[in-house]
Structures are given as C-alpha cells and as structure tokens.
Amino acid sequence: MNRKKSSELYVEAKQYMPAGVNSPVRAFQSVHDTPFYVKNAKGSYLFDVDGNEYLDYVASWGAIILGHAHDGLIDEVKTVLYEGTSFGACHPNEIKLARLIIEAFPSIELLRLTSSGTEATMSAIRLARGYTGKNNIIKFKGCYHGHVDSLLVKAGSGLATYGIPDSKGIPEALARCTYVADFNHIDTVRNIVRENKDIACIILEAVMGNMGLILPEKGFLEDVQDICRQEGILLVFDEVITGFRVTYGGVQHIYGIDPDITCLGKIIGGGFPIGAFGGKKEIMDMIAPLGGVYQAGTLSGNPIAVRAGIYVLEHLRKNSDIYSSMDNNIERLKTQLLQIADKFDIPYKINHITGMFTGFFSENNVNDYEAALTSDRAIYEQFFKLMLEEGIFFAPSPFEASFLTASYGEDELIKTTNAFEKVFKTLKGTI
Ligand SMILES: *Cc1c(COP(=O)(O)O)cnc(C)c1O
C-alpha cells in the first residue's frame, strides 16, 4: 500500500503541531507507524490522500454511529448552516436535544450541554464536589474520562499505551484528591471508602471502553451504587462512549442502575464537537446561575452540533433495528474471528457489547485492568500494520474498543474475516 502523500504530509505536520497531531493516539506512535491522512469518509470507509481505502473500526472513537457522511445528516446540517454557525444566545433546538436525551435517560432530570466529553466530566466532578461539600474522588484504573487534571490518574487509552502513569503538569496536591480503585474488584472501593470520609463522588465508565472493552461483572455496578447510597457519595457514570451506543439510552439502562450524574458526548453530536452532563434536579440546581457551581461555554449548545445530534438520536429512536443488527454482526464476527485464531493457535479473546468490541491478544479472559495489560503489544503492533495493509483500520493501540456503525453489513464482515485469515496466517509465521 502506497502512503507517499501521507508520509509527506506527516513530515510537514510535525513542523506545526506536536508530533503532527491534535490528539496523541492519532500519531500511531504506540504501533511504531505514521498516520495516513484522510481525504474523505463515507459509510464504513475512510479514503486517504494516496487513494487507499480503509474499512474503519475507529469510527471517530465511537462518535460515528450512522456511518460517515450520512446523507440525511448532511441535508439537515446544510439547512442550519445558512441560519448561522453560533449564536451565543438561546435557540429552540437546544430544548429539543435536551428533551431527547432526558427521555432516553430516566436518571437525568436536567442537563447542560458542553463542547466536549472532557468538559462534561470536568464539570460533573466540580458539581459533585460543590453539592457534597467534599473534596476527594474515586476513579478506576484504566478508565479514561478526558484530559481533566484530577482524572488523569491511572487513565487508560493513550496513557496505558504510552506507559505514562500520569501526566506532568498536574499538581501533586490535586492528584492526591483522586483515589484509584480496581474495576470489578469492589473490595478496593470499600477499602478506600473505609479509610476516607471526604469522598464527593465515584466516577466510572460502567462498561470500560478505554482499556479495551471490559464488562462489569455481575453485581459490581450494584455494589458500587450501594456504597454510594450508604456513604452519601455521588455516583457519576461516564457514558461518553456508551450513551446511545450500547442501546438507545446507555449502560445504566441495561444494568438498571440509577446514577446521580451522567456524562455524555461523542454520538450525541453526530460527529460535531459536543458533550453533556446531567442528573437529579436537586443536584443540577447547584449549577450557575441557579447555584454556586460555575460552568459555562461560548460554543455550548452550538446550533450545528445540536441539530446533528437531534438528527442522530431521532434516527436511532425510529430505527431500533440498528442495535440488533450491530449485535448480530458482532456475534457473527466474533464467532468467525475466534475460529481463525483457534485454527492458527494464536491466543485471542474478544469482549463485546452492542456496537463495540475489543480483541485482546491474551491467554486469559480480560475482566480487569491487570488482565488487559497481559494483551501482547508486539503482536498487536504487527496485527495493526498487517490489517492496515489489507485496508482495515483498527485503533493504533491495543487498549481501545472497535466500533460498528449502522452502515456495517455483510460486505464488511466478509472483508474483515478474509483479512483476518490472511493476517493471522502471517502472524503465525512470525511468533
Ligand atoms: C472520549 C471520552 C471522553 C472525553 O471526551 P472528549 O470529547 O474527547 O473530550 C470522556 N470519557 C470517555 C469515556 C471517553 O471515551
């Protein structure tokens, strides 16, 4: 595969942006490769500047669910463009998007829109601290909640990839306010709570998507909820990835949990910058100008992002078969991929839920952070490069989820399994 123009662009990009990118994982550093440059995208595919085509399992890190450049979405956005790109004032569609989200998430009574998931989690933490009057928070190893200071402690994703436990530039005093527990190990939560009475909230990805996909074990989320109720700790669900992906609604709907605050992003903007956080009225009433917790945004509720979000949510609500179809496709994909792995005797495990999955090159089932770390990075690196050569784009890191969209069908399934067969055969020869 010729990637000459991409290589030239990357050399140029590095003159203007750190590592040439606007978000670290895009640099392909953890797989020791360099990025391709996207010219355009359609349906399940990305097309690069050298004329190569890639079946896209990254889907803008889960933000895309109807498929790239969805015709109906484009038509909607075109009309709002002529009405103005930002008002800095109220407009009716904000109400409509808020209502759609609240109808889908019974735990949310009031919500506020932001321009990114990071802003949503940052604001949720401040709100939890403001509401409870307590300072510390608990997060889980490998959960990523955006690049918020207090949440960049044992975060997964790009950070797990690079083996950086933390980020520089975060005051120790602040990091010390964040306690880190182990996902699926409730005792680690109990131990922290027993020793520390100053906990404002527990924040988690209830289905972990940033350490690869890890599902909560039976009873784990209920136990976390019980501890929160008993101790007067707020439960914050970060559903930035899972909201409207794992079902219309989110993980809380599937597991029957009632968090105090929920954070959203990605899908609800249809590929435009967005985030949201919301929860119980009594808590949300603390937000300025009603209450003393300050939160604001010049582009919050941006008319284009909001209109795109409305289109996506209404489309998903009307076409719930999208979820069953993604489910069905993942089940079939899983069966076939595991058969291929078995045939070539390569340790490979797949975790999945509707709309997303992760394949781990690991001997063991992956149900926690430590198990995810046993996934073989060297094999993943080869796998990533070989799959890319076959025109299939998986995330350039072993600790990410792969995403399906509504545009994913039979052709994509066949293309993937054929490439797997070829790539696993090659891998077998090298390990
Ligand atoms: C992507 C993500 C975020 C951050 O959202 P941004 O829009 O990138 O700021 C937060 N939490 C989770 C679970 C995410 O996957």
The ligand as a MOL file (V3000), in Angstrom:
LIG
                    3D

  0  0  0     0  0            999 V3000
M  V30 BEGIN CTAB
M  V30 COUNTS 15 15 0 0 0
M  V30 BEGIN ATOM
M  V30 1 C -13.7940 10.2750 24.6550 0
M  V30 2 C -14.0860 10.1700 26.0840 0
M  V30 3 C -14.1000 11.2750 26.9330 0
M  V30 4 C -13.6130 12.6240 26.5050 0
M  V30 5 O -14.3850 13.1900 25.5030 0
M  V30 6 P -13.7030 14.3080 24.5610 0
M  V30 7 O -14.8390 14.7480 23.7000 0
M  V30 8 O -12.6070 13.6190 23.8290 0
M  V30 9 O -13.2020 15.3800 25.4470 0
M  V30 10 C -14.5320 11.1130 28.2320 0
M  V30 11 N -14.9180 9.9240 28.6890 0
M  V30 12 C -14.9110 8.8290 27.9160 0
M  V30 13 C -15.3860 7.5230 28.4650 0
M  V30 14 C -14.4600 8.9110 26.5930 0
M  V30 15 O -14.3860 7.7980 25.8550 0
M  V30 END ATOM
M  V30 BEGIN BOND
M  V30 1 1 1 2
M  V30 2 1 2 3
M  V30 3 2 2 14
M  V30 4 1 3 4
M  V30 5 2 3 10
M  V30 6 1 4 5
M  V30 7 1 5 6
M  V30 8 2 6 7
M  V30 9 1 6 8
M  V30 10 1 6 9
M  V30 11 1 10 11
M  V30 12 2 11 12
M  V30 13 1 12 13
M  V30 14 1 12 14
M  V30 15 1 14 15
M  V30 END BOND
M  V30 END CTAB
M  END
